[in-house]
């Protein structure tokens, strides 16, 4: 729909909302990482293999606060009210807006949600006056996705898009 702007469907994660917790658990711990558009995550340090089980809601809240203290934003994508299906960890710096993790839940992949979510993240970064977005994709599927989004590898092996 050219010319018509949809309502923003991204927001900061709320560690008190059960659906945000569930989406993060599904994205980080249950999504096939090789088929996601993921990069690297601070949450992965507390992966089930390291913990022996999924984090509790309280551990999740602590992780969110820890990541925020490091200057990282955690955004979620909610295409319909109460249905959180994607997760992004990102942070701004003098070099640009870094996406450190971008994951759409497995059942929702290949339906255009990743493209929509990224488009809103790009607008979010542009509204904060960033001129470029930087990431480091893992896996062939992720590299293909980011190429389609207009990213190119720079001399440091990071992938960059001017916005």
ABEGO torsion letter per residue (X at the ends): XBGBBBBBABBBBBAABAAAAAAAAAAAAABBAAABABBBBAAAAABAAAAGBBBBAAAAAAAAAAAAAAGBBBBBBBABBGBBABBBBBBBBAAEBBBABBBBBAAABGAGAAAAAAAAAAAAAAAAGBABBBBBBBEAAAAAAAAAAGBBBBAAGBBBBBX
